[in-house]
Amino acid sequence: MRVLSFTILSMILLSSLSLSGVLCAQELAGVIDFHAHSDPDSVPRSIDALDLARLAKSQGMRGLVLKNHFEPTASLAYVVRKEVPGIEAFGGIALDLPVGGLNPEAIEKMASVKGGWGRVVWLPTVDSENDVRRSKENRPFVSVVRDGKITPEVVKVLTVIARRDLVLETGHSSAQESLVIIREARQRGIKRIVVTHAMSPGEDMTVPQMQEAAKMGAYLELVANGLFMNPPREPDIHEIAAAIKAVGPEHCILASDLGRADLPLHPEGLKRFFDGLLKQGLKQSEIDVMAKVNPAKLLGLGPA
C-alpha cells in the first residue's frame, strides 16, 4: 500500500510537472533540502519521509534534512537511508517543550542514535518566546535571551553542540536574539550556524542584520514555503533575491520548509523557487552554491 500510494502520487506529480515543463531531474541534481517537513507528524503533512526520499531521489536530489517541531528525527533519517539507498538523509532535534525545551541530554541522545545522522539542533521553534509572544498566545514558552544575554540553559546547549560539532540553527528566535546567539556560539567554538528562515515573519532579519550574521560566520537560510501560501507569508521573490545579492550567495542556503498538506511537494517547490531567483538575475552557479555546496559543507559532506 505504501509503495502504491507513492507510485500514484509520483505519477500525478511528475505528469503535471512534465506538462508545465518546470521540473526535471537534471535541474535538481545534487540539491540538499536543508529544511524538509514530512510525516509521521502530529500535524497534517503532504507526504511521509520514505515517499519524500523516493521522490527526491527520482529528481536527482542528493539529500534531505528531516525536521519535526516536536520530536527528534535522527532515527527517521536512519530508516530513510536504509529503505531508500542513494539519498543522504539527516535528522536533528528542535528544542521545543515536547523534548524538554533547552535539554542538553536530549541533544546527546539524538546525536548518539545509530548511524550518526542526527546533525542539526534547532533552538526553540513553535515554543520559542518570540513565537508565542508574537502570536499573542497564553501558553508556556522557552526563552533563549534575557536582558541581551543568552540564558544559562542556552549555554549548556551550546556546550554540547560545540563538543559534538553539530549544526546550530537559531530556530524561531527574533532577529536580535539570533545575533546575540550567533556571537555567543562563535565564542564557544561552534563552527556550523544557520539563521533559520531568516526573512520569514517573526524572524524578519533586515539586510544589515543578515550581513552582520554573515560576518560572524552564520549562513542565512531562505525558504520557499511562504511563496506558495495565500496570501504569501514570506517576502516576495524580488526581496529574497535582493537580499541574496546584498549578503552574498556564499553566506546563504536555499531550502523548501515544505511539507504542509496544502502546499506543493518539496522538489516542485524548490524548482519553482530556483526558477524565480534565476528570473531575478541570479546565476545558476549561485543557486548551486546555496542549494548544493553550502548545505554539504554544513553537514560535513564532500563534493557530490
N, C-alpha and C positions, 0 to 999 in steps of 0.2 A: 504493500500500500504506500509506503514511504517513497519507494523508487517511482511508482506510478504517478504519485502526486507531483514529484519533481519533474518527471517527463512531461506531463501535461502543462505544468507551469512554464517549463523551459520552451516548449513548442509555442505556447501563446506569446511569451515574451519575445523570443527570437524571431517569430513570424512578423509581429508588429514592428519590431525594430528594423528588420530587413526591408520592409516596405518603405519606411521613412528614411532609411539609409543613415541612421545615426550611430550605429554600433557595429563594430567588427572586432574580432579577437586581436588583430594586429594593433589596433589603436589602444588597447588596454594592456598589451603585453608588458609584464614586469611591474605593473602597478601594485602597490600595497595600500589597502584601505585601512588607515590607522584608527578608524572610529566607526565600527560596524555593530549595530544592534541586531539581535535575532532571537528567535525562540530557542529553547524554552525561556519564558519570561513571565512575570506577573502582570504585565500589561500587554495589550494586543500587539503582535508583530506580524510583518508581512511574509516571513519565511523563516524556517529553522536553520540552525547553524550548519547542519550537514548539507542541506539543499543549497544554501548560500555558497558553501565551499565548492560544491559541484558546479554551480552556475559561474562562480568567479573563475574557476579553473577552465571551464569551457570558453571563457572570454579572454584567456591568456594572462589573467592576473597572477601575480606572484604570491600575495599573501593578504591576511586579514588580521586585525587586532579586534578581538571579540569583546564587546563592552556590555556590562549589565550594571544598572544602578544599585542593585540590591544583593547580589551575591558574586563571589569570585568566579572567574572564567578560565583559570589555568587548567582545570580538569576537562572542561569542554574543549579547549584547544588540543589537549592530548587525544581525545576521542576523534576530533575532526581530522587530525593528522593521520590517525590510524585508518579511518574509514575513507578518506579522500587523499590518497598519496599524491604528492605533487603540488599541494598547496601548503604554504607556510603559515600556519595558524598560531596566533599568540593570544594570551589572556592577561588578566590583571585583576585588580580589585579597586572598587570605589568605596571610599571610607565614609559611607553613609550609616545611618543608625542601625540597619539590619546586621551589619558586621561589627557593631560596637563603636562606630564613629572612628575617631583617631586611635586606632588599635594596632600598636606595633606587632603584637603577637599574630594578629590576623595576616599581616603582611608577610611575616616569617613563614607561616604555614602555606600561604599562597605561593610564595617563591620556592617552597620545598616540594611542591607537587611533582610527581613523577614526570620526567621529560624536560623539566626546566623551562617550560614555555610560558610561565607566568612572569611577564617582564614589565608590566605597567602598573603604576599606582596613581589613581585619581584622588586628589583631595576631595572633600565632600562635594557632591553634585546637587541632587534634588533636596538633600537635607542640609545644605550649606546655609549659614546665617544670611548670606546675601540673597539666596533664592527665596527663603521663607519670608524675610522682611520685604523683599521687592513685591512678592505676590500677596502681601498683607494677610498671610495665614497665621492662625493662632495655634502653633504646634511646636514641639521641641525642634531644635536645630543644633548644628555643630559649628562652633566658632573657630576660626583659624588665625585671626589677627585681633588684638585688643590694644588700644592706645598706640597704634602704629608699630606694634611688635608682634611677632609670631607667638602663639601661646606655648606654654611648656609641653602640651600634648603634641603639638606640631614638631617641636624639637626632637621628641622621641621618635616620631615617624620619620623625620629626615635622617636621623642617625641610622635607621635600618635601611632606608633607601640608598644611602651613600655606601654603606658596608656591602650591600648586595649588588651595587651598581645597576639599580633599576631605573626605569624612566619615571620621572616625576611629572605628573600633569596637575595643573592648577585647579582643575575641576570647575565648579561654578562660582569661584571667588570673584569678587569685583576686580575691576582693572587695577585699582590702587592696592588692594590686597595682594594681587598677583605679583606686582612689582616688589612688594615687601618680601613675599615668599621666595621669589627668584633670587633676590640679593642674598637672603639668608642661606638658601640652598647652595648657591655657588660658594659661599664662605665655608660651608660644611662639606665641601668636596663632591657635590652631586654634579655629574657631567651632562646628564641627559634630561633636559627640561622642556616641557611643552606647555604653552598657554592654550588651554582647551577652548575651542571655537572662540577665538579672541574677539571677533567682531559681532558675536551674537548678542541679542538683548540680555541684559544682566551683566555681561562682561564688558561689552561696549568700549573696547580699547580704542583710543584715538590713534592716529598715525604717530604722533610724537611718543605716546606711551609704547606703542609697538616697537618703535625704533629704540627706545630705552631698553625694553626687554631683550631685543636682539643684541644690543651692545653688551649685555650681561651674559650672552650665550644661549638664550632661550630660542626655541622655534615657535613661530606663530601658526597655530592650526586654523585653517579657513575651511569651512564646510559647506556642503551642497544643500542640506536638507531644507533649510528655510526658504530657498529659492522656489520650492515646489509647493509651499503652503499657500493657502488662500484666506486672507491676504498674505503676501510674502512676509516671513518673520525676520529674515536676515536683511542686511544691506543689499542693494541690488548689485548685479554683476559688475556694473561700472565702478561702484565704490570699492568692491573687493579687488578688482584689477588695479585700480589706482593705488590702493594700499600696498599691494604686492610690489608695484613699481617703486614706491617710496621706500619700502623696507628692504627690498631685495629678495628675489626668489631663493637665494641661498639660506635665508633665515625663515622660510615658510614651509609648511606641509599642507597638502590638499587631502581632504578626507570626505567621506559621504555623510556621516552621522545619520545614515538612513536606517530603516527598519520599522518605521511606523507603518501600520497596516494600510493607511490611506495615501501613502506616498510611493514613488517609483522604487523599484528594487535597486540595489546598490550599483551594479555595473551600469545600468541605464542612467542613473542619476549622476554618476561620476563622468560618464562620457558627455552628457549634456552640460555639465559644469565646465569641463575642459574646453568644449566647443565654444561656450560663452566667453571664456577667458581669451581664447585664440582670436575671437572676433573683436575683442577689446585691445588687440595689439600685442599680446604676449606671444612668445615664440614657443614652438613645440619643445625645444631644448630646455626652456624654463619650466614648462609643465613637467617634463621628465625629472628635473631636479627636485621639484616639490612633491611629486607623486611616487617617485621611484627611489631616487638617490637618498634624499633626506630621511624618509621613513626607514630605509635599510640601515643607515648609519645609526639611528636611534635604537634599533633592535639588535645592533651588533652583527649585522649581516654584511657579507661581501657583495661585490657586483653580481648582478643576475647572470 
